[in-house]
Amino acid sequence: MNLKRSKIIGIGSYMPGVEVRNEDFLNWEFFDKNGRINKPNEEIIEKFREITHIRSRRYVEDHLVTSDIAAMAAENALKNAGIDKEDLDFIIVASNYGDIEHGTLYSDYVPSLASRVKYKMKIKNPDSVAFDLLYGCPGWLEGVINAHIRMQAGYSKYALIIGAETLSRVRDPYSRDSMIFADGAGAVVLELTENPSEGILSFISQTYAYPEAELLYNAPSLNPDHDQRNKYIFMQGHKIYEFALNKVPEAMKTCFDASGEDIRDLKKIFIHQANEKMDAAVVTRFFKLYGMQVPEGVMPSNIEFMGNSSVATIPTLMDQVLNGMLPGQELKRGDLILLASVGAGMNINAVTMRY
């Protein structure tokens, strides 16, 4: 009996048009929980760059919201897939904060982002079911896993999974962490397949909520003179780093081992672009579990010029590799790849597939 799987047949992304460089933060006022940081901004920014490797990031234009860029990424993925949008059986949109208009902090989820995306794409088929998924930064990959399970169960042939976020609108303008966050959107089209040589081979999903649920949180600005009624995104960066280093490599290994493949055949690891130093440490520890050094070129990265766009990082990264935007990186049909993410929850997931 053939095993039903899902495979990627189309990838697309949207790169926001506003580039914000590290130098653009030179005139900011930075605070921490103890008050104003009494260090030169040049020193703060350089230390940030050393840790994250981020030199610039992308923000959406003022007139756009999350569902807008989600729809644009989806259109690009459908064009790449070459299928009719009316043939989609379901649409999943992963995000964290919904539609937030420029100049506000209100997260608008009614109607769902997925319904808005379907509307903006002018998809009329009522059997194309649209729904949202909240899972922190691993949300897009969790959407892929959910789609894969539904397709294995025989519920659909085509699925569209989108990750989109506008974190620039929920970051505290006085926090050093604000330099990490970015905007973006990425999407894939999955197709049901019975070809054993392609598609998703294995996956894993985990949630560590006690006590890790509070490692990412919303709170008022660090500047006590700023409106304390507003809440922004914050994280306990050092604790997240330690958590990721201790838990993510093991989850990746469990996922990869379940695929039955040889680790020496693994071509690429597409890991959530949270912090390049952290990502590199996770990948190093993953290969160490197999008694190996990290193969050259196995971990593509775009965080240097894209920042951390949460749910959008992995599909955006894959799309940029496919389009030759990262020198020395390529992705070919049949390549054995591993996708992995960690984020709010704390949630972890990973997928092994032949692209």
N, C-alpha and C positions, 0 to 999 in steps of 0.2 A: 504494500500500500504506500502510495506517495504521501510524503509529509507536506502539508500546506505551509507555506511561508509567505512573508511579505518582503518585497525588495523595493529599493529606491529607484524610481524611473525619471525623477525630475527634481532639481534643486534650484532655488532662487533666493535672492536676498535683496534688501534695500539698505543702501549706505546713506545715512542722513547727510544733508548738505552743509552743515555747519561744523567746521573743524575748530576745536579748542585746544590749543597747545599749552604745555606746562608754563610757558612764559606768561600766559594770560592770567595766571594766578598770582603774579608778583605783587599786585597791589591789594590782595585780599587781606582781611583780618582773620587770623586763625585762632580758634579757641579749643581747649580741651575741658575736661570736667573740673579742672582747677582754675579755669579762667583763661585770660589772654595768654597765648604762647609767646614768651619773650625770647624768640630766636629770629634771626633774619629769614625772610621768606625764601631767599635763595637757598639757604641751608635746609629748610623744611621741604622744599620742592625737590632738591637733589636727593635727599634721603628717601623721599617717596619714589623717585625714579629708580634708585638703586634696588629697592625692594620689589617693586611691581614691574619694572621695565617699561612703564607707560610714559610715552613722550607726548602723545596727543590723544584725543578722543573725539567722538562724533555726537552732536546733538541735533535733534530734529528742528526744522524750521518752525516759526511761531504758529503758523496756521494749521499745522498737522497734529494729529493725536495718534495714539497707539493703533487703533483700528485702521487708520489710513495707511500707515506704513506696513501693517500686517497684510492688507489687501494688495499692496504693491509687490511685496515679496511673494505672495501667493500667485499673482499673475505671472511673475517671472518663472516660478517653479512649474506652473501649468504649461507655459510656453516651452520650457525645456523638456517637459514630459511628452508634449505633443498629443494630449488627449483633450476631449471636449469637457469643459467645466461642468456641464449638466450631467456627466457620467459619474461625478463624485458621489460616493455613498455616504460619506460623512466628513465633516470639517472640525478639527480640534484647534483651538487657539489657546496657547499657554501664555500667561502674563502674571504680573503681581499686583499691579495698581490700576488696571483698567484704563479708560480714556480720561486723561487729565488735560484740560485746556490750559494754554499758556497763561501764566499769571494767577493760577489757582492751585490749590492742593486737594481739590475734590476728586475722588476716584469714582468715575461713572461706570457702573456695570449693568445698567438697565436701559435697553435690552443687553443681552450678553454680547461680548466682543465678537464671538463667532457669528452671531446673527447679524451684527453690523457688517462684518467682513463679507458674509454671503450677500447682503444687500448691496454693498459697494461693488461687488463683483458681478452683480446682476444675474445671480444664479436663481432660477425659478423652480427647479425641481424640488417638490416638497419632500421627496424621499432622501434628499441630501441633508442629513441631520447635522446640525451645528451646535457645538457646546464648548464651554470654557473649561480650563484645567488650571488649578492653583496648586503649585508644588514647589515654590521657590525657584531658584536658578535651574534646577534639573527639570523644570516643567516641560520643556519641549521634548526632551528625551523620554520623559514619562509618557508624553502624548504618543510618541512613536511606539513605545511598549504597549500602551492601551490599544492603539490601532492594530498592531500586530496580533494581539490576542483576539480581537474582534474578527479579524480577517481569517485567522486560523479556525475560528468557530463557524466560519461560513457566512458571516453577516454582510460581507462586502467584497468588492473587487478593487475599488480605488478609494484612497483616503488622502486627505490633505492635512498636514500637521504644520502649524505655524507657531513660532515663538517671536513675540514682539514686546518691546518695553521702551518706556521713556523715563528712565531713572533720573535724568537731568532735572526733572520737575519735582522730585521728592527728596533731593539731597540738601542737607543743611548748608547754606552758603558760608558758614563759619567753621565747618569741620574739615580736617585734612582728608577724611575719607571721601569728601565730595569730589576729589580729583580722580577717584577710581571709577565712579559711575558714568555710564554712557547710554546712548540710545541705539536702537537698531531693530531689524526684523529679518528673520530667515525662515524658509519653508521647504518642505519636501513633499513629493507625491509618492505614495506607496501603492504598489500593485500586488495582487495575490499571485503567487507562483507555486508550481509544484516541482520546479527544477532544483534538485538537491545541491547544485553547485553554486547557487546564488541566494542572496537574501539574508534575513536575520537567523542566526544559528543558536543564540542563547541570550539571556538577559537576567538582570537582577535588580530588585528595588528594595530599599531599606529606609526605615525612619528611626532615628535616635531622638526621642523627644524629652527624656528625663535624664539629666537636666538640660540637654542641649537645645531645647526649644527656644531659649532666650538668647542664643548667641547672635541672632539678628533680630532687630526690634525697631519699633517706631517710638520716637520721643521728641520733646520740644528741642529747639535750637540750643546749642551749647553756649550761645551768647545770651546772657540773662536779660539783656536790654531788647532783644528781638522778641516779637510777638510769641508768647509762650503757649498760645492756644493752638498754634500750628504744630504738626508732628512730621518728622522727617525720618528717613531710613538711616539706621546706625548698625554697627556690628562690632563684636568683640574680636578684632582681627587676629590677635595672637592665639586666642583659644580656638578660633576656627582653623588656623594654620595647624595647630597641634592635632585637632580632631581629624582634619583631612589627611594628615600624614600617617596617623595611626589606623584609620578605618578605610579610607578609599582604596589603597593598594590591595588590601585583602579582598574587598568586594570585587575589584577588577579581576583578580586572580580567580575567584569563585566563578565569575561570569565566563571568563575565557576558558577555564578548565571544562566547563559544562558544554562547550562547543565541540570538544573532542579534537580540536586542531592542535598543530604543533606550534609552540611559541616562536620557533625560528622562522615560521612563515608569516608572522604578523608584520604587515607593511607600515601601518600608520595607527597612531593613537590620537583621536580628536577629543581633547579634554576641555571642559568648560574653562573659558578664559577669565579666571578670577584674579590671578596674580601669577606672573610667570615664574617667579622664584618658587612659589608653592607648587605650581603645576609640575615644574621640573623635578622637585623633590619627590612628589607623588610618583611620577613615572620612574624615577631612579629606584625608589623602594619597590615598585611593582616588579621591575626586572630583577632586582636583587632576590626576590622571592623564588626566582627560577635559577639563581646563581649566575646571572648574566649582567653584563654592562649594557647601558642604553645604546641601542643601535643608532648610528648616525642618521639624522634626518627623520626619525620615527615620530617626532612630536612637532607638527606644524603649529605656529603661533602667529596671531595677528594683534595681540593685546597692545603691542607697542604703539600702534596707530589707531586702534579702534576702542580701547578701553574695555570696561566690563559692562556689557549690555544684557547681563542676566540670561534669560531664556533664549536670547537670540545668538549667543556666542558660537555654539557648535555648528548650526546650519550655515551661519554666515561664514565661518572659517572654512567649512567644506566647499561652499560655493566659490570662495576666493581661490582656494587651491585648484579647483576644477577650471577656473578661468585664468590661471597663470599669474595671479596677482602676488604670489609669494615665491620669489626666486628659489630654485632648487627643490621645490615641492611639486609633486604631481600625484594624481589619483586616477587609477585605471580600472576598468571593468574587470572583475574577478579578484581584485585586491582584498586580502583579509585585513579587516580594520576593527578597532575597538573604540567605542565611544563611551565617555564617562563624565559624570557630573556630580557636584555636591553643592548643597545650598540650604536655605532656610528650612528649618524643621527639627533637627538637621536631617535632610533627605539625601540619599545616595542612590545612584543608579548607573548601570552600565549595559552596553549592548555589544555583542560580537556579531559581525556580519561580513559577508562577501559582497562588496559593492557591485 
